[in-house]
Each structure stands twice: as C-alpha cells, then as structure tokens.
Amino acid sequence: MPKNYVNMMLNTFTASYKRPVYVIEEDRLRSNLKLISDIADEAGVEFILAFKAFAMWKTFPIFREYIKSTTASSLNEALLASREFGRKAHSYSPAYTDHEIEEIARLSSHLTFNSMSQAERLWAKAKKANPELSLGLRVNPEYSEVGTMLYNPCAPGTRFGINHSQLPDTLPEYVDGLHCHCHCESDAEVFERTLKHIEAKFSKWFGQIKWINFGGGHLVTRKGYNTGLFIRLMREFKKRYPHLRIIVEPGSAFGWKTGFLLSHVVDVVEDCGIKTAILDVSFTCHMPDCLEMPYQPEVRDAKQTDLSDTSSPYIYRLGGNSCLSGDFMGNWIFNNELRVGDVVIFEDMLHYTTVKTNMFNGISHPSLAVKHMDGSVEILREYTYEDYRDRMD
C-alpha cells in the first residue's frame, strides 16, 4: 500500500472523527515487536509484556506473533493474560490477599512474592492451587538511577523487595527465582551499572535458583538505545550463569511511539495574558503521567516554549476539561490561531495511558482505535454513559 495513500486515509480520519480517541498504529507496533523479538533472540533472553503499561487486548493477536508471555500485577491482569492472551501470567504483586492468592496461582506460570513474610505465609497455598507454579522472591538491589522519586522503587523506605541482608543464606526450597526491578525508561548504560550492583549483592544465591527476572524499564525501542550493549551484557551474564533463564518485562518499550491521542479545541480563554486552549480531553483523566512524572508530551505541528516567549501570537497553554485546577500542561507555539473545533494531537500516547485513565467528573472517555497496515482505521471501542454508570454500581 503506497505510503501517501495510507497517510491520506489517516489524515481523513483525524479530520472527520469528532470524539477524542487513542489511535494505535499497527505498523509502528509491529516494528517495536520485531525489534524486541530480534533482541531477545540475539541476547538469549525472554521478553514479556507488562500489562501495567499496555493492556489493549484486541491487539494481542499481533503480540502473540512475536512474544509468548505476559506479566500481571493483580488478579484482573492475570485473568486478562489467561482469557485474552491465552497464556498463564508471570505474576507479581506487592501484597497478595488471602481471598485471591489461589485463583492468581492457578492463572500463573510464575509468581513472585514481595517479602519473606508473604512468601512464608502463602507459598503452600499457592503451590496447592497450582503444583506446576514456579515461585520467586522480589529483591531490592538498593541502587537505582530513577530521578523521580514517585517512580523510584529503590528509594529509602521502599515497600518493594527484599534487601540482600534480609535473605537467608540458603533460600527456601520452594524458591525458584529472583525478580528485581529498578529502572524507568532507562538506557542500556544504566542497566550495565545496575547489573554490577545486582551481582555484587545477590550472586551468592544464583546457584540456588533457576531464573532471574530483570523487570521493566528497559526502553530498548527508543531511538538511540544501545541494543548492542544490552545484548552483550546479557550474553556475558549467561556465560557466567548458564543455568539461569533470563526474563525481561518492559512495558513502555512495546507501546513506545506506536500511536497518538486525538483531541479537539472546545474553547479558548485568556487570563493574565495567558491563552489556554481547553480540550475535550483531560491530563489528569487521560494522560496522568503528564502531571505525575511530570512527563512533557509532544504535540503534533507545535513547538513547546515557555511563558516568557513573545515570538509568536499563537502561544497557547493546553488545558483539560476536568474541574482540577492544575489540569493543564505547558505552553506551545502553533502555526496559526486555535479555534473551536481544531484538532490537537498528542504524540506517543499509548503506553501508561489507556491503562491509567479514569472517569473523574464523568468526562467522556476517549475511544480506542487501530490504524491498520492498509491505512484504514477501525474503532475498537466507544465509551458511553453506561460505562460511567456501571463503574459506580
């Protein structure tokens, strides 16, 4: 299919669809999946999809062409793995509840405990529910280069994982693996430095386990990521510990730059010389990382600037349509005056968005759509009042 024709079809859709919508682009998704699959093969590791970052289950038939497993953080995600992905999950939760542990165990191939107390109290019940289940412990490498404390799992006082000093010299016989996670959209160079800390603190137990899970945050699909270094690190690690199965479970890497959020201008207001274009989407409801991280999104055909910029009359702050006073983001220079009905497109809005959205204020929820390889756009889901009402049942 000619690229110009595909682009024309997408442009026609964005101009004609009058509701907010997340659009995932199949060609971009397949490109990420192919790269991840190739890296996994060369490095001798297994990549699995973390639902916490991306769980648009109608795209799972595409994922299954490239990967075999997923990771779940809750009973609902484990059910999604089983019912929609068709495989048992690699499960980890900071705290399993007594009334859910058995069902999660039955839905899982691997299950990691966050603490020794949880493991000692629940391992037998989990194994009884699923004798084939492989159990692990999450450990805290006590080292992380994540700068935003909200996302740093190794910050002082963390509730995640077991310090090396808290592990017994001989692991319980039911423990098959160790799981560590301390990255967030990180580069291979960060992993290289982190790996040294992991080995220094935990290698004495490697001879007692069958697998190690290096968690998420490995942004292998970001432009400029040193895939060669990552592959070398994993090959060398495998030489040192040939008996260990290596698992990596990134979230963002799968959905990175695979789609956008289409929104529309519904009003333009001005106060103290600041013009705000109010949109039919909300940062707090539909792009929460923009306020939490804070993550600065890209806006198509606009350039980010600051309030001191007077180079253009077309500088706008972008505001959401919730009642939260801080539901706005940045300042952008547009090519022309923004008017009611104009389209504003937020790039790279498929990871950590659709999984974190909420219906605060009962605001209309963006639809879900996929742009296929031939350029056609399929609406996967449109949300209605019933979806909002049913959340309150």
N, C-alpha and C positions, 0 to 999 in steps of 0.2 A: 504494500500500500504506500503510495507516494507520501513523503513527509508533509508536503504542503497541504495535501488533502486532509491528512489526519489533524493538522493544526487548525485548518479551517473548520472542521467539524467541532473541535473543542471550543474554538472561539465563538461559534454559533451557539453552542450550549451555554457558555458563560454569559453571553449577551441576552439570552432568552429565558433562562431559569431564574425566577424571581424570588426564590426562597434561599436562605443560607444552606450551604451544602459542603460536606467534606468530599473531595474527589481524589480517589487513589488511581494512579496511572499504572496500568499493567506493565507497560514496557519498562518503566523505571523500577518497579517491584521485581520483575524478573532479572533485571540487571544486577540488583543487590543480591538476590538469591543465588544467581550464578557465581558471583564473586565469592560469596560466603561458602558455597559448596566447593569451589576450587581451592580456597584457603584451607578448608577443613581437610580435603584430600591430601594436599601438599604437606600440611603440618602434622597429619596423623591424629587429629582430634575430632571430636563431635560437637557441632554447633546445634543448639536447640533454641526454639523461640520462647522468649519470656512474655507471657500474656500481660504482665503488668504494664508493658509498653505498647503492645499491639494485640488486639483480640478480635479483629473484624473477621468473623468466622466464615463469611461467604467467600473469602479469598483463600481459605485453607486448601481447597483442591490444587491451587497453584503452589502453595508452600510444600505440599506433600510430594511434589515432583523433585524437590531439592533437599529437604530435611526429613528426619524420621520421628523426632520427638519434640515435646514442648515442656515448659516448666510452669507450675501452678503455685500460687501463694495462698490459696483458700479452697474450700470445698467447691464453690461455684466454678472456679477456674479448673479444678480437677474434673468436674463434670463436663466442662467445655472441651477439655482435652479428650475425654473418652467419647462423648457423644458427637462432637463436631469434627475433631481432628482424627479420631479413630484410633488413638493410641493412649496407653496409660501415661500419666504425667510424672515428671521429676518434681516432687513437691517439697516446698519449704515454707514454713510459717513461723513468725516469732513466738506464737503460742497456739498450740492445738487445743481444742476444747474436748472434754470427755464425750460429749454427745455427737461429735463429728469425726473423731480420730479413726474409728473403724471404717466408715464409708470412704474417707480420704485414702486410707491404706488400701482398700480394695480397688480404688481408681488409680493407684500409683504404681510405678515400677521402682522408683527410688523415693525415699522420704528422709528428709534431713531435719534433725532436732536442733533447736536454737540454744539449748542449755543442757547440762548434765541432769538437772532435776527433772526436766520434761522427758528426757530420754529414759531415765531410770523408772519413771512412773508409767510411761505409756508404751515402751517398746514391745513388751509382751502382748499387749492388747492389739497393737498394730500388726505384729507378726502372726497372731492367731487369725486375724481377719484376712491376711494375705501372706501365706507362708513363703511365697516367692519374692516378697518385698526386700529390697536392698536398703539398709538403714545407714545414715550418716550423721555426722555432727558438724554444725557450723562453727568455724573457728575465727577468731579475731586476730588478724596479722599485726594489729597495733601500729599500723602505718597506712596512711592514705594521703594522696595529694589533691583530694577534692577540696576546693577552696570554699565552697558554700556549705556552711555547717548544716543547713537543713537537709543536705544530700550526702553528708559525710557519715558513713556507717561505722567509722573507727574513731569518731570524736570522743573525748573524755566523757565517761559516764554512759557510753553507748549501751543500748539494750540488745545489741546484735552480737551473738557468737561467744565463744569460749576462749579466754586467754590461754597461752601455752602453759602458764604456771598453774592453771586450774585443771589440766588434763592429767589423768593417772599415767604412770609410766607404761603400763600395759592397758591398752584400750579394752573395753568390754567386748566379749566375743561376738556380740550382735552388731558391732560397728564395722561396716564395710568400706566407708569412705569419709572424706573430709570435704567441706564446702567452705570457700572463703569468697567474700565479695567486698571490694573496697575501691571500685572505680566508678566514674560517671562521665560518659562520653570522652574517654581518655585515649591517649595515643599509645603506640607500642613502646615508646621510650619510657613512659610511666610504668607500664607493665614490667619492663625489664628491671626497673629499680624496685618495684614491689615484689617481684618474684624472689629477689635476694632476701628480703625480709621474711617471706613465707618459708623459704627453705631453711633459713637460719633458725627460725623458731619451731618449725614443725617437721622437719625432715626425719627426726628421730622416730617418728611414728609412721613414716611412709612404708616401711617394711611390713606393717601390720594391716594395711588397707589394700583395697582392690581398685579404687577410683578416687580421683580428685576433681572437684568442680571449681573452676576459677571464676565463676559468677559472671555478672554482666558488666556493662560499661566499656566494653572493648569496641570502639567505634571504627571497625575495620572497613566500613564502606564510605567513610568520609574522605573527600579528596585530599591527597597528601599523606594519608595514613601509611606508615611504613610496614606494609604487609610482609616484605622480605624479612624484616627484623622479627616480626611476630612468628613467622614460620620457623625461622632459625631458633628462636627461643624454645619453641615447642619441640622441635626435633632434638635439640640438645637435652632438654628436660627428659624426653622419652628415652634417650640413651642412658641417662643417669638412673632412671627408674622405669625400666622396660616393662615391668609387670603392671604399671598403673594405666588405667583407662582415663583419658583426659576429656573433660566436658567443659564447654564454654556456653554461657546462656545470655548473650546480649539481647537487649530489647530494641534500643534506638537503631542499631545497625541495620536491622531488617527493614524498618519503615523510613529510614533516613532519606529525605528529599524524594519521596515517592508520591507526593500529592499536595493539595492545597485546600484552603478553606475559602470558599466564595462568599462574600458578604456584600451588602448594599448600603449606601448612604440613605438615612431616613430623615436627617435634619442636620443643619449646621447652626451652631450657636457661638456667641463670642462674649468673652468676659476678660477684662484687664488686658485687652489686646491679643488674647489667645483664642484662636478659632478652633473649635472642636467639631469634627465631623462625627455625628452619632450614627452608629451602625446597627444593623439588625442581628448582630452577634455580640457576645459578651466575653471579655477577657477572663473574668472570674468563673464564668459558667463553661466556656468553650475552649479557652486557651489558658488554663490556670498556671502553667509553668511560667508564663509571661509575667505574672505577679509574684509567684513564689520564688523563682530562681534568683533574680529576675532574668528571664530569657528574652532577648530582643529579637522579635520576628523580622523577617524580610517581607516587604510589601512590593508587589509587582508594579513596575513603572513608577516607583517613588524612591526617594533617597532620604535616609534618616539624617536628621540635623538636630539643633538644639534651639532653645527659646531666644538666644542672642542673635540668631541668624536673621538678617534682614535682606538677604539677597533675592528673595522672591516673594511676590504677593500670595503665592499659593502654598503657604506653610500651614499644615493642619495637625492638631493633636487628634488621635483616633480614640473615640470613646465608645464604650459598650452601652448596652441598653438595660442594664440592671440598676437597682437603686443603691448599689455600693458606691460611695463617693469616689473611691480610688479605682473604679472600673474604667481606666483609660491607660493609654500606652504611648509614650514617645511623641516625637514631632517629625513630620515628614514633608519633604518638598515634592509636590505633584507637578505635572506638566501643565495643568490647567485648573481653573476653578472647579471645586467639587460642588455638585448639585444633587438634590434629592433624586434617587434612582440610580446614581452612578455606581459602578461596580468597584469594589476594593477587594483584592485577592491577597491573602496571607499565604506565603510560600511555606513549604516544609511543615505541614500541619497534620501529619498522620500518626506520628509517634507521640505517646504520652498525652494525647488529646482526647480521642474518642473513648479511651478507657477511663478518663478522669472527669468527663463532663458531668454536669448536674443540671437540674431544672429549677434552680433558685429563681424566685419570682414567677415561676411558671412560664418563663420565656420560651418562645418557640425554639425547639431543638433543631440544629442543622440536620438535614437529610444526609444519607450515606449514598455514595455513587462510585462507580468504577468506570474509568475510561479504558476501553479495550484496545487491543493492538491495532484494530482497523480504524480507530478514531471514534467509534460510536460510544456514547455514554449511557450506561444503564443505571437507573435509580434502584438501589438495593433496598432502601427503607426511607419512608417519610413518617415523621412523628406527629401525633395528633393529641388532642385534649385527653383522650382515653389513656395515652401513655403517661401523661402527667397525673391524672386522677388515680390510675392503678398503683402508682408509687406511694400513694397516701392510704391505701387500703389497710 
